[in-house]
Amino acid sequence: MIKTLYRRLRDESPIPRLAFYIGLTIELLVVIIDKSNYINPIEGYLFRVTFLLFACKLILTRYERREWILLVLLEGIGFISYRVTGANDMIRIVTFVTACKGIPLKEMLKYTFYVTLAGCLAIVALAVTGIYGDISLTQPFGHQTLEETLFIGAEAAEETRYTLGMGHPNALSCMFFMLVALGVYVWFDRMKWYGYLVLLLLDAGIYLLTTSKTSMLITTAFLCGAFLMSYGKRLQKMTFFYVCGLLVFFLCIAFSVDVAVCAQQVRDARWNELFNHIPSNDVHIVALDKIDKHLSGRIISLTDTTYNEGMVQTWSAFSCENNMSYYFDMGWVKVFYRYGVIPGILYVAANLALLWQLWKRKDAGGLLLFTTFAVYTVVEAHLISVYIGRNYLLMMMGYYLLTEDIFQKTTGLNFYKKVPKMHDIAKTM
């Protein structure tokens, strides 16, 4: 009796999909609230609710034996991480990714796009109308070099940049890039040349408001790559580009590890050149110093604390509780610093597995999304956070790395088709 009821709930009822989409909606709303000026006092409680909802979806989903083994192993590692750091991020992420099984990828990404876009537009509207949130921000933004400020004890000059209610100009430009990347990926096969042109013009407009070079450049690169791929059908199937994506990914990881090792040497070299007029003869350090000047001092920022938080000596197997509170921009460094080397390696492995699936399925739009996110994460930590709704790659991992299609091929059944779609708007697009 109980087994029959369970199977009906799992295979015929809308409860699994409903639990998943309620959880996803809450996660997306938490992201939107975080981007506004409002401080969410119940954020931790909401994360517990979403965890329970995704766990419900997980329990009411059919998995292969090897998937259960992998799930138990990863949740075990996540539990160790929780006991060491006090943060349950890894447990939540593993549960969410696993719960994505059986949910059509484009369906959940469309839903994510619409909710995120609506939330961002609401924040902008409230700020522009003066109801809630600041439309601009005036403060030092680090555009001056350290030689002009910190090293000589001078205060940085203030600038006025537009935020449109999102707290910081970089947050505004970041969310624009995320929405552009997600939207283009979802409707990749339907994009026209004039659509790319409009998005490029909007990208230029956002840059004029925020002067955020990183997001502007990465958005431009993504749009140019998507345009070439969408109009070059043969390019989408060429293994060469997927190999390039792999090489770019490895370069991003290698560069991030390198700066975590050499940040103090870069700082010392710049200090000696400025005050002692002794230029460094280390070609490697000189190159990193030049790169750092174009990254607004992100490398040297790893040396701004007593213990140089973020540098490789502060990494450990499973991190520690003290590493949960310190913030810096470099996302890949943050993966290993905040979560530990072992979880960091697992996340890198999951990305590589996703890239493998993108190549097998010749998902050129996914390749562009994957590659630009990898590059963006070198200098920004938007995707590496407690907010699951920020990282669209997690949904792609849940869809591509789990084997619902294997079950369908062996049985000829697809139980999810029996359940009506939750949101008609995504179905009609």
C-alpha positions in Angstrom: 0.0 0.0 0.0 2.7 2.5 1.0 4.9 1.4 -1.9 2.0 2.0 -4.3 1.2 5.4 -2.9 4.9 6.4 -3.1 5.0 5.3 -6.8 1.9 7.3 -7.6 3.3 10.4 -5.9 6.6 9.9 -7.7 5.4 9.0 -11.2 1.9 10.5 -11.6 1.4 13.4 -9.2 2.5 17.0 -9.8 4.0 17.2 -6.3 7.7 16.6 -7.3 7.6 19.4 -10.0 5.6 21.6 -7.7 8.1 21.2 -4.9 11.0 21.9 -7.2 9.5 25.1 -8.7 8.4 26.5 -5.4 12.0 26.0 -4.1 13.5 27.5 -7.2 11.2 30.5 -7.0 12.2 31.2 -3.4 15.9 30.9 -4.3 15.5 33.3 -7.2 13.6 35.8 -5.0 16.4 35.6 -2.4 18.9 36.5 -5.2 16.7 39.5 -6.3 16.4 40.7 -2.7 20.1 40.4 -2.2 20.7 42.7 -5.2 18.4 45.3 -3.8 19.1 47.6 -0.8 16.9 45.5 1.5 18.5 43.4 4.1 16.7 40.0 4.3 16.4 39.1 8.0 15.0 35.5 7.3 17.5 34.5 4.5 18.8 31.5 6.5 15.2 30.2 7.2 14.4 30.5 3.5 17.4 28.4 2.6 16.2 25.7 5.0 12.7 25.8 3.3 14.2 25.4 -0.1 16.5 22.6 1.0 13.4 20.7 2.3 11.6 21.3 -1.0 14.5 20.1 -3.1 14.9 17.2 -0.8 11.2 16.3 -1.3 11.7 16.5 -5.1 14.8 14.3 -4.8 13.0 11.7 -2.7 10.1 11.6 -5.3 12.4 11.1 -8.3 13.7 7.8 -9.8 17.5 7.5 -9.8 19.9 4.8 -10.9 21.8 2.9 -8.3 25.1 4.6 -9.3 23.4 8.0 -8.9 22.3 7.1 -5.4 25.9 6.1 -4.6 27.3 9.3 -5.9 24.6 11.3 -4.1 25.4 9.7 -0.8 29.1 10.2 -1.3 28.7 13.9 -2.2 26.3 14.6 0.6 28.7 12.9 3.0 31.5 15.2 1.8 29.0 18.1 2.2 28.3 17.0 5.7 32.0 17.1 6.5 32.2 20.5 5.0 29.3 21.6 7.2 30.8 20.3 10.4 34.2 22.0 9.6 32.9 25.3 8.4 29.4 25.7 9.9 28.1 26.5 6.4 25.7 24.0 4.6 26.3 25.4 1.1 27.6 22.2 -0.3 24.8 20.1 1.0 22.2 22.5 -0.5 24.0 22.6 -3.8 24.3 18.8 -4.1 20.6 18.5 -3.2 19.6 21.1 -5.7 21.6 19.7 -8.6 20.3 16.2 -8.0 16.7 17.5 -7.7 17.0 19.0 -11.2 16.7 15.5 -12.7 13.7 15.1 -14.9 13.1 18.9 -15.3 13.6 20.0 -18.9 16.6 22.3 -19.0 15.2 25.0 -21.2 12.0 25.0 -19.2 13.7 25.7 -15.9 16.1 28.2 -17.4 13.2 30.1 -19.1 11.4 30.2 -15.8 14.6 31.4 -14.1 15.0 34.1 -16.8 11.5 35.4 -16.4 11.5 35.6 -12.6 15.0 37.2 -12.5 14.2 39.7 -15.2 10.9 40.6 -13.5 12.7 41.1 -10.2 15.5 43.2 -11.7 13.0 45.4 -13.5 11.0 45.8 -10.3 14.1 47.0 -8.5 15.0 49.5 -11.3 11.4 50.8 -11.4 11.3 51.3 -7.6 14.6 53.2 -7.7 13.9 55.4 -10.7 10.5 56.4 -9.3 12.1 57.2 -5.9 10.0 54.7 -4.0 12.8 52.5 -2.8 16.5 52.2 -3.4 19.2 54.6 -4.6 19.6 55.4 -8.2 23.3 56.2 -8.0 26.3 55.7 -5.6 29.1 58.2 -4.9 32.2 56.7 -3.3 35.8 55.7 -4.3 35.6 52.7 -6.7 39.2 51.7 -6.9 39.8 53.0 -10.4 43.0 54.8 -9.2 46.2 52.7 -8.9 47.6 51.8 -5.5 50.6 54.0 -6.3 48.2 57.0 -6.3 46.4 56.0 -3.1 47.3 53.3 -0.6 51.0 53.3 -1.1 51.4 57.0 -0.5 48.6 57.3 2.1 46.3 59.4 -0.1 42.6 59.0 -0.1 41.0 57.7 -3.3 38.9 60.1 -5.3 35.1 59.7 -5.2 33.1 59.0 -8.3 29.4 58.9 -9.0 28.1 55.8 -10.8 24.6 54.5 -11.4 23.2 51.5 -9.6 19.4 51.8 -10.4 18.5 50.3 -7.1 21.0 47.4 -7.0 23.3 48.7 -4.4 26.5 48.8 -6.5 27.2 49.6 -10.2 29.0 46.3 -10.6 25.9 44.5 -9.4 23.8 46.3 -12.1 26.3 45.4 -14.9 26.7 41.9 -13.5 22.9 41.2 -13.6 22.7 42.6 -17.1 25.4 40.1 -18.2 23.7 37.2 -16.5 20.4 37.9 -18.0 21.9 38.4 -21.5 23.8 35.2 -21.3 20.9 33.2 -20.0 18.4 34.7 -22.5 20.7 34.2 -25.5 21.4 30.6 -24.4 17.7 29.8 -23.9 16.7 31.2 -27.3 20.0 30.6 -29.1 18.4 28.9 -32.1 16.0 31.8 -32.6 18.3 34.8 -32.2 18.6 37.1 -35.2 21.4 39.5 -36.0 19.4 42.6 -35.0 18.8 41.0 -31.6 22.5 40.8 -31.0 22.8 44.4 -32.2 20.2 45.6 -29.7 21.9 43.7 -26.9 25.3 45.2 -27.8 23.7 48.7 -27.7 22.2 48.0 -24.3 25.6 46.7 -23.2 27.1 50.0 -24.2 24.4 51.9 -22.3 24.9 49.9 -19.1 28.6 50.7 -19.4 28.0 54.4 -19.6 25.9 54.2 -16.5 28.2 52.0 -14.5 31.7 52.2 -16.1 32.1 48.5 -15.2 34.7 47.4 -17.8 34.8 43.7 -16.8 31.1 43.0 -17.3 31.0 45.1 -20.5 33.9 43.3 -22.1 32.6 39.8 -21.1 29.1 40.6 -22.3 30.5 41.9 -25.6 32.7 38.8 -26.0 29.7 36.5 -25.3 27.5 38.2 -27.8 30.1 38.2 -30.5 30.8 34.5 -29.9 27.1 33.7 -29.9 26.6 35.6 -33.2 29.3 33.7 -34.9 28.1 30.4 -33.7 24.4 31.0 -34.5 25.2 32.0 -38.1 28.0 29.5 -38.5 26.1 26.2 -38.1 29.2 24.2 -39.0 31.1 25.8 -36.2 28.7 24.4 -33.7 29.8 20.9 -34.4 33.6 21.5 -34.6 35.5 19.7 -31.8 38.1 22.4 -32.1 36.0 25.0 -30.3 35.1 22.6 -27.4 38.9 21.9 -27.0 39.4 25.7 -26.9 36.8 25.9 -24.2 38.6 23.2 -22.2 41.9 25.1 -22.6 40.3 28.4 -21.5 38.8 26.7 -18.5 42.2 25.2 -17.5 43.9 28.6 -18.0 41.3 30.2 -15.7 42.0 27.7 -12.9 45.8 27.8 -13.4 45.9 31.6 -13.4 43.7 31.7 -10.2 46.0 29.3 -8.4 49.0 31.2 -9.6 47.8 34.5 -8.2 46.9 32.9 -4.9 50.5 31.7 -4.7 52.2 34.9 -5.9 50.0 37.8 -4.7 52.4 38.9 -1.9 55.4 38.8 -4.4 53.4 41.0 -6.7 52.7 43.5 -3.9 56.3 43.5 -2.8 57.6 44.0 -6.4 55.3 47.0 -6.9 56.2 48.5 -3.6 60.0 48.2 -4.3 59.6 49.7 -7.7 57.7 52.7 -6.4 59.6 53.5 -3.2 63.0 51.9 -3.7 63.2 52.3 -7.5 64.2 48.7 -7.8 62.3 47.0 -10.6 61.7 43.3 -10.4 63.8 41.1 -12.6 61.2 38.2 -12.3 59.4 38.1 -15.6 56.6 36.1 -14.1 55.9 38.6 -11.3 56.2 41.6 -13.6 53.6 40.0 -15.9 51.2 39.4 -13.0 51.8 43.0 -11.8 50.8 44.4 -15.3 47.7 42.2 -15.3 46.8 43.3 -11.8 46.8 46.9 -12.9 44.1 46.1 -15.5 42.2 44.1 -12.8 41.8 47.1 -10.4 44.2 45.5 -8.0 42.3 42.3 -7.5 45.5 40.3 -7.1 47.1 42.6 -4.5 43.7 42.7 -2.7 44.5 39.1 -1.5 47.2 40.7 0.7 45.0 43.3 2.4 44.5 41.3 5.6 46.7 40.2 8.4 46.8 36.6 7.2 46.5 37.3 3.5 43.1 35.7 3.3 42.6 34.0 -0.1 46.3 33.3 -0.7 47.2 29.6 -1.0 48.5 29.4 2.6 45.0 30.1 3.8 43.6 27.1 1.8 42.9 23.8 3.5 41.2 20.5 2.7 37.8 21.6 3.9 38.4 25.2 4.7 37.4 26.5 8.2 34.8 28.6 9.9 36.8 31.8 9.7 36.9 31.6 5.9 33.2 32.0 5.6 33.1 35.8 6.3 35.9 37.4 4.3 35.0 38.6 0.8 37.1 39.2 -2.3 36.3 39.3 -6.0 38.3 36.5 -7.5 35.8 33.7 -7.9 38.0 30.6 -8.5 40.2 31.6 -5.6 37.1 31.9 -3.5 36.1 28.3 -4.4 39.2 26.8 -2.9 39.5 29.4 0.0 35.9 29.3 1.2 34.9 25.7 0.6 38.3 24.0 0.7 40.6 22.2 -1.8 38.6 18.9 -1.9 35.2 20.6 -2.6 36.9 22.9 -5.0 38.4 20.0 -6.9 34.9 18.3 -7.0 33.4 21.5 -8.4 36.1 21.7 -11.1 35.4 18.0 -11.9 31.7 18.7 -12.2 32.5 21.6 -14.6 34.7 19.3 -16.7 31.9 16.6 -16.8 29.5 19.3 -17.9 31.8 20.4 -20.7 32.1 16.8 -21.8 28.4 16.6 -22.1 28.2 19.9 -24.0 30.7 18.5 -26.5 28.8 15.2 -26.9 25.5 17.0 -27.5 27.2 19.7 -29.6 25.6 22.4 -27.4 27.4 25.4 -28.8 25.3 27.9 -26.8 26.1 26.0 -23.7 29.8 26.0 -24.6 29.7 29.8 -24.9 27.9 30.2 -21.6 30.3 27.8 -19.9 33.4 29.5 -21.2 32.4 33.1 -20.5 31.3 32.1 -17.0 34.7 30.5 -16.4 36.5 33.6 -17.5 34.1 35.9 -15.5 34.6 33.8 -12.4 38.4 34.6 -12.5 37.7 38.2 -11.6 34.2 38.1 -10.1 32.7 35.9 -7.4 29.0 36.2 -8.5 28.6 32.5 -9.2 30.4 31.4 -6.1 28.1 32.2 -3.3 25.4 30.8 -1.0 22.8 31.9 -3.6 22.0 28.9 -5.7 19.8 30.9 -8.1 22.8 32.9 -9.3 24.6 29.9 -10.9 22.8 28.6 -14.0 25.5 26.0 -14.5 24.1 24.1 -11.6 20.9 23.5 -13.4 22.8 22.4 -16.5 24.8 20.0 -14.4 21.6 18.6 -12.9 20.1 18.1 -16.4 23.2 16.9 -18.3 25.0 14.8 -15.7 22.0 12.7 -14.5 20.7 9.8 -16.5 16.9 10.1 -16.9 17.4 9.5 -20.7 19.0 6.1 -19.9 15.9 5.0 -18.0 13.7 6.2 -20.9 15.7 4.2 -23.4 15.5 1.0 -21.5 11.8 1.2 -20.6 10.3 3.6 -23.2 8.6 5.6 -20.4 8.8 9.2 -19.5 6.7 9.8 -16.4 7.3 13.6 -16.4 5.3 14.0 -19.6 2.2 12.9 -17.7 2.5 16.0 -15.4 1.2 19.3 -16.8 3.8 22.1 -17.0 3.8 24.5 -14.2 4.1 27.8 -16.1 2.3 28.2 -19.4 4.4 31.2 -20.4 7.6 29.1 -20.7 5.7 26.5 -22.7 4.5 28.9 -25.3 7.9 30.6 -26.0 
